[in-house]
């Protein structure tokens, strides 16, 4: 099984449409849906995320930006959890591996945290903004900031083990792994390199635009 490793920023407001295009292209090239979807969430926490944090982000955006359109509100709101949701909507019959299943965690406060970052990036937004321009600016800065994040490596090791076990039993010729882009770097301790070192056939795609 060939794995397509797709690196995302989990809170990229323009990530959904690009990820959808990437997955649709892969679907067409491989003549059918993937045998495996691996997603960087716990299943129950993901459901809670969609149910509680999207309404909260909508509330925050409407309160902060009086002239924001319904369309922009929807884009911002649906940024939360877009990576897993997009894949699940496109490939409802694929086998799903929740990479963080059973790990302790909480989604409480995620909308507040990320909206604070959005607001800081767009602090100088004009009274009558061109929202296409502002969302692009937000995306570029989020990715720029993410390049400086320092993350631990233990999750990469755990994920590599889970994936290799699942691939050995999976049905189909291809699978999709959607994780934060930092996990697909050149460091030998990252998921990408751990899989390649074990002989796993991988192709890396970054969902970040052309900047």
C-alpha positions as CSV (number, residue, x, y, z in Angstrom):
1,X,0.0,0.0,0.0
2,X,1.3,3.4,-0.9
3,X,0.7,6.1,1.7
4,X,0.1,9.7,0.7
5,X,1.3,11.8,3.7
6,X,-0.6,15.2,3.6
7,X,0.8,17.9,5.8
8,X,-1.6,20.6,7.0
9,X,-2.0,23.5,9.4
10,X,-4.9,22.4,11.5
11,X,-6.3,25.9,11.7
12,X,-5.6,27.2,8.2
13,X,-8.8,29.0,7.1
14,X,-8.1,28.2,3.4
15,X,-7.0,24.6,4.1
16,X,-10.3,22.9,3.5
17,X,-10.7,23.7,-0.2
18,X,-7.1,22.9,-1.0
19,X,-7.3,19.6,0.9
20,X,-10.5,18.7,-0.9
21,X,-8.8,19.3,-4.3
22,X,-5.8,17.2,-3.3
23,X,-7.9,14.3,-2.2
24,X,-10.2,14.5,-5.2
25,X,-7.1,14.4,-7.5
26,X,-5.7,11.4,-5.6
27,X,-9.0,9.6,-5.8
28,X,-9.1,10.1,-9.6
29,X,-5.5,9.0,-10.1
30,X,-5.9,5.9,-8.0
31,X,-9.3,4.9,-9.5
32,X,-11.2,4.8,-6.3
33,X,-11.2,5.6,-2.6
34,X,-8.3,4.9,-0.3
35,X,-8.2,1.7,1.8
36,X,-7.0,3.7,4.8
37,X,-7.5,7.1,6.2
38,X,-5.3,8.1,9.1
39,X,-6.3,11.2,11.0
40,X,-4.6,13.2,13.7
41,X,-7.5,13.1,16.2
42,X,-9.2,11.0,18.9
43,X,-12.6,10.1,17.5
44,X,-14.6,11.2,20.5
45,X,-12.6,14.5,21.0
46,X,-13.1,15.2,17.3
47,X,-16.9,14.9,17.7
48,X,-16.8,17.2,20.7
49,X,-14.6,19.7,18.8
50,X,-17.1,20.0,16.0
51,X,-20.1,20.3,18.4
52,X,-18.6,22.8,20.8
53,X,-15.8,24.8,19.3
54,X,-17.3,25.7,15.9
55,X,-20.2,27.6,17.5
56,X,-17.8,29.3,19.8
57,X,-15.5,30.5,17.0
58,X,-18.6,31.8,15.1
59,X,-19.7,33.7,18.2
60,X,-16.2,35.3,18.6
61,X,-15.9,36.3,14.9
62,X,-19.3,37.9,14.8
63,X,-18.6,39.8,18.0
64,X,-15.2,41.1,16.8
65,X,-15.8,41.9,13.2
66,X,-19.2,43.7,12.7
67,X,-18.9,43.8,8.9
68,X,-17.9,40.1,8.4
69,X,-20.0,38.2,5.9
70,X,-21.9,35.0,6.5
71,X,-19.6,33.3,3.9
72,X,-16.5,34.3,5.8
73,X,-18.0,33.3,9.2
74,X,-18.7,29.8,7.6
75,X,-15.1,29.6,6.4
76,X,-13.7,30.5,9.8
77,X,-16.1,28.2,11.7
78,X,-15.5,25.2,9.5
79,X,-11.7,25.6,9.8
80,X,-12.0,23.8,13.1
81,X,-11.6,20.1,12.3
82,X,-11.6,20.6,8.6
83,X,-8.7,18.2,8.0
84,X,-10.5,15.1,9.3
85,X,-14.0,16.2,8.2
86,X,-13.0,16.8,4.6
87,X,-11.5,13.3,4.3
88,X,-14.4,11.6,6.0
89,X,-16.9,13.4,3.8
90,X,-15.1,12.4,0.6
91,X,-14.3,8.8,1.6
92,X,-17.1,7.6,3.9
93,X,-16.4,3.9,3.3
94,X,-12.6,4.0,3.9
95,X,-11.2,2.3,7.0
96,X,-10.3,5.1,9.5
97,X,-7.3,5.1,11.9
98,X,-7.6,7.7,14.6
99,X,-4.0,8.3,15.4
100,X,-4.6,9.9,18.8
101,X,-7.3,7.5,19.9
102,X,-7.3,7.1,23.7
103,X,-4.7,9.8,24.4
104,X,-5.7,12.2,27.2
105,X,-6.7,15.6,25.9
106,X,-9.3,18.3,25.8
107,X,-10.7,20.6,23.1
108,X,-12.0,23.1,25.6
109,X,-10.8,26.6,24.8
110,X,-9.4,25.8,21.4
111,X,-11.7,28.2,19.6
112,X,-10.7,31.0,22.0
113,X,-7.0,30.2,21.6
114,X,-7.0,30.2,17.8
115,X,-9.3,33.2,17.5
116,X,-7.0,35.2,19.7
117,X,-4.2,34.3,17.2
118,X,-6.4,35.2,14.2
119,X,-7.3,38.5,15.8
120,X,-3.6,39.4,16.5
121,X,-2.6,38.6,12.9
122,X,-5.5,40.7,11.6
123,X,-5.2,43.5,14.1
124,X,-4.8,46.2,11.4
125,X,-7.7,45.0,9.3
126,X,-9.5,47.9,7.5
127,X,-13.1,48.9,8.2
128,X,-14.2,47.5,4.9
129,X,-11.9,44.6,4.3
130,X,-11.4,42.5,1.2
131,X,-11.9,39.2,3.0
132,X,-10.2,37.1,0.3
133,X,-7.0,39.2,0.9
134,X,-7.3,39.0,4.7
135,X,-7.9,35.3,4.8
136,X,-4.9,34.8,2.5
137,X,-2.8,37.0,4.8
138,X,-4.0,35.0,7.8
139,X,-3.1,31.8,6.1
140,X,0.4,32.9,5.2
141,X,1.2,34.2,8.7
142,X,-0.2,31.0,10.4
143,X,2.2,28.9,8.3
144,X,5.1,31.2,9.0
145,X,4.5,31.0,12.7
146,X,4.2,27.3,12.7
147,X,7.7,26.9,11.3
148,X,9.1,28.0,14.6
149,X,7.1,25.5,16.7
150,X,9.1,22.9,18.7
151,X,7.3,19.6,19.1
152,X,8.1,16.4,20.8
153,X,8.9,13.3,18.8
154,X,7.1,10.6,20.8
155,X,3.9,10.9,18.8
156,X,5.7,10.3,15.5
157,X,7.1,7.1,16.8
158,X,3.7,5.9,18.1
159,X,2.0,6.8,14.8
160,X,4.6,5.0,12.7
161,X,4.0,1.8,14.7
162,X,0.2,2.2,14.4
163,X,0.4,2.9,10.6
164,X,2.8,0.1,9.8
165,X,0.6,-2.4,11.7
166,X,-2.6,-1.1,10.0
167,X,-1.0,-1.1,6.5
168,X,0.0,-4.7,6.9
169,X,-3.7,-5.6,7.3
170,X,-5.4,-3.0,5.2
171,X,-7.2,-3.7,1.9
172,X,-6.4,-1.5,-1.1
173,X,-3.5,-0.1,-2.9
174,X,-3.3,3.3,-1.3
175,X,-4.0,5.2,1.9
176,X,-4.0,8.8,3.1
177,X,-2.4,10.2,6.3
178,X,-3.3,13.7,7.3
179,X,-1.2,15.3,10.0
180,X,0.4,18.5,11.0
181,X,3.1,19.5,8.5
182,X,5.9,19.5,11.0
183,X,5.6,15.7,11.3
184,X,6.6,15.4,7.6
185,X,9.9,17.2,7.8
186,X,13.4,15.9,7.1
187,X,14.3,15.1,10.7
188,X,14.9,11.4,11.1
189,X,12.7,11.3,14.2
190,X,9.6,12.5,12.3
191,X,6.8,10.3,11.0
192,X,7.8,10.6,7.3
193,X,11.4,9.5,7.9
194,X,10.4,6.7,10.3
195,X,8.1,5.2,7.8
196,X,10.6,5.5,4.9
197,X,13.3,3.9,7.1
198,X,11.0,0.9,7.5
199,X,10.6,0.6,3.7
200,X,7.1,2.1,3.5
201,X,6.2,3.6,0.1
202,X,5.3,7.2,0.8
203,X,4.6,10.4,-1.1
204,X,4.5,13.7,0.8
205,X,2.1,16.6,-0.2
206,X,1.9,19.9,1.7
207,X,-1.5,21.6,1.8
208,X,-0.2,25.2,2.1
209,X,-0.5,27.0,-1.2
210,X,2.3,28.5,-3.3
211,X,3.8,30.9,-0.8
